[in-house]
Amino acid sequence: MGSSGMKRKGRKHQPKVGTKPERQYAMHQEQHAVATQMGVGGKGWLFWGAIVIIVALVLFAVLGLALFF
């Protein structure tokens, strides 16, 4: 039958305006927006791990060439 009396799962109510949790939520949303605008939002640890490995390989290659010649 219908699910009109059932609670929705995964839905979170917003805190009341002017409260400390609401200000924290707003600050978090603003920080997330700034990070996304700079191009670092939404990138996981696998992406950044690959970047670190690539940079390390390039540094070792340049250092190796500098010491070789």
Rosetta constraint file for C-alpha pairs under 8 A:
AtomPair CA 14 CA 22 HARMONIC 7.48 0.50
AtomPair CA 15 CA 19 HARMONIC 7.20 0.50
AtomPair CA 15 CA 21 HARMONIC 6.27 0.50
AtomPair CA 15 CA 22 HARMONIC 5.24 0.50
AtomPair CA 16 CA 22 HARMONIC 6.40 0.50
AtomPair CA 17 CA 22 HARMONIC 6.02 0.50
AtomPair CA 18 CA 22 HARMONIC 6.36 0.50
AtomPair CA 18 CA 23 HARMONIC 6.80 0.50
AtomPair CA 19 CA 23 HARMONIC 6.42 0.50
AtomPair CA 20 CA 24 HARMONIC 6.22 0.50
AtomPair CA 21 CA 25 HARMONIC 6.05 0.50
AtomPair CA 22 CA 26 HARMONIC 6.12 0.50
AtomPair CA 23 CA 27 HARMONIC 6.11 0.50
AtomPair CA 24 CA 28 HARMONIC 6.14 0.50
AtomPair CA 25 CA 29 HARMONIC 6.22 0.50
AtomPair CA 26 CA 30 HARMONIC 6.23 0.50
AtomPair CA 27 CA 31 HARMONIC 6.17 0.50
AtomPair CA 28 CA 32 HARMONIC 6.11 0.50
AtomPair CA 29 CA 33 HARMONIC 6.17 0.50
AtomPair CA 30 CA 34 HARMONIC 6.23 0.50
AtomPair CA 31 CA 35 HARMONIC 6.15 0.50
AtomPair CA 32 CA 36 HARMONIC 6.11 0.50
AtomPair CA 32 CA 41 HARMONIC 6.79 0.50
AtomPair CA 33 CA 37 HARMONIC 6.10 0.50
AtomPair CA 33 CA 41 HARMONIC 7.90 0.50
AtomPair CA 34 CA 38 HARMONIC 6.26 0.50
AtomPair CA 35 CA 39 HARMONIC 6.36 0.50
AtomPair CA 35 CA 40 HARMONIC 5.47 0.50
AtomPair CA 35 CA 41 HARMONIC 5.02 0.50
AtomPair CA 36 CA 40 HARMONIC 5.59 0.50
AtomPair CA 36 CA 41 HARMONIC 4.04 0.50
AtomPair CA 36 CA 42 HARMONIC 7.11 0.50
AtomPair CA 37 CA 41 HARMONIC 7.57 0.50
AtomPair CA 43 CA 47 HARMONIC 6.21 0.50
AtomPair CA 43 CA 48 HARMONIC 7.33 0.50
AtomPair CA 44 CA 48 HARMONIC 6.71 0.50
AtomPair CA 45 CA 49 HARMONIC 5.88 0.50
AtomPair CA 46 CA 50 HARMONIC 6.17 0.50
AtomPair CA 47 CA 51 HARMONIC 6.37 0.50
AtomPair CA 48 CA 52 HARMONIC 6.22 0.50
AtomPair CA 49 CA 53 HARMONIC 6.28 0.50
AtomPair CA 50 CA 54 HARMONIC 6.15 0.50
AtomPair CA 51 CA 55 HARMONIC 6.15 0.50
AtomPair CA 52 CA 56 HARMONIC 6.08 0.50
AtomPair CA 53 CA 57 HARMONIC 6.17 0.50
AtomPair CA 54 CA 58 HARMONIC 6.26 0.50
AtomPair CA 55 CA 59 HARMONIC 6.15 0.50
AtomPair CA 56 CA 60 HARMONIC 6.16 0.50
AtomPair CA 57 CA 61 HARMONIC 6.10 0.50
AtomPair CA 58 CA 62 HARMONIC 6.16 0.50
AtomPair CA 59 CA 63 HARMONIC 6.02 0.50
AtomPair CA 60 CA 64 HARMONIC 5.87 0.50
AtomPair CA 61 CA 65 HARMONIC 6.17 0.50
AtomPair CA 62 CA 66 HARMONIC 6.09 0.50
AtomPair CA 63 CA 67 HARMONIC 6.19 0.50
AtomPair CA 64 CA 68 HARMONIC 6.00 0.50
AtomPair CA 65 CA 69 HARMONIC 6.25 0.50
